[in-house]
């Protein structure tokens, strides 16, 4: 009977310790129990970076839009007996707009004495950048696969693109491109500089 | 109950006290909400740029991590890819960097630098993921942290490649072609020396 009492006391002490640990972890004073089971700081193996392709490009970046959003997948219902899923993350990154100058034709630059006319292609979104270091998981419930997470990250990029367009990135990009080239050609000594930019779609 | 089999009074008291403590802690556990502080979001901002990207590198890297512990291992392997664009910042171009003499022009361009680094989620693949029976699976947060380490390593290794030399070569070709198309017959494009002087 004494042994049973000792066993019960030990079990009760363990339960009490866990119950004491958990609220402290919840308020952030101690690492979560899950993290203790996961192990120490992550390190990746040393592997090479392989160059797959090198391209000559001619892109003029004239506008950037810094954005930060909270992405919430909402509760995703799963079959009975498995935990419902939910992912909330913060995404930080930028949208870059400008001109692809490789689209410039032979007749894009026309000079007459001290005057010059430059016809640019329409300004467009060239890149949406949210790198892995730009994602911060806030809440993760249930088992979310890498493919699912990738889909949400791609969707965050789409939201960035939409936000940037709504903020007028293409209009600003065209205006900045015009000013930039005007300054450049005036530095070259041209008195009249005419930059023609079609409206972006 | 046989008094021989009954718990000794001291042990019984101890268990009652412990049970009360457990109940109290259980109540505390239910009452304390998990800390969920959303970080403040920064303002969305548009900013002017004047950058000319002249080269793009597409690179790949395998990101692997082994978490070995006495109670079980966890292993994960990703294939990642990044796009790196390099070129020159035309905002740094000053009046004295352009010298025109009749039909001849000399332009001193700023030194090239990496302008953009982009690891698109669509170009990453999880190839292998295995956790021991006593180990939790890799969470998304952990996967993002590992991919961030991969990103850091790619950035460091790309900086040691010939990206900037190629960017400078292409920038020279591009600016020379613009200047010739603008009517200049003698065109010279050079780069600012390290430290800023031409």
Interface residues (C-beta under 8 A of the other chain):
Chain A: X1 X2 X4 X5 X8 X9 X12 X13 X15 X16 X19 X20 X22 X23 X26 X27 X28 X34 X37 X38 X39 X42 X43 X44 X45 X47 X48 X49 X50 X51 X52 X53 X54 X55 X56 X57 X58 X59 X60 X61 X62 X63 X64 X65 X66 X67 X68 X69 X70 X87 X89 X90 X96 X98 X101 X108 X109 X111 X116 X127 X129 X130 X131 X132 X133 X135 X136 X137 X138 X139 X140 X143 X144 X146 X147 X149 X150 X153 X154 X157 X163 X164 X167 X168 X169 X172 X176 X180 X184 X185 X187 X188 X189 X190
Chain B: X4 X5 X6 X7 X8 X11 X12 X14 X15 X18 X19 X21 X22 X25 X26 X28 X29 X32 X33 X34 X35 X36 X38 X39 X41 X42 X44 X45 X46 X47 X48 X49 X50 X51 X52 X53 X54 X55 X56 X57 X58 X59 X60 X61 X62 X63 X64 X65 X66 X67 X69 X71 X74 X81 X83 X85 X87 X90 X93 X95 X97 X98 X100 X105 X115 X116 X117 X118 X119 X120 X121 X122 X124 X126 X129 X134 X135 X136 X137 X139 X140 X141 X142 X143 X144 X145 X146 X147 X148 X149 X150 X151 X152 X153 X154 X157 X158 X161 X166 X170 X174 X178 X179 X181 X182 X183 X184
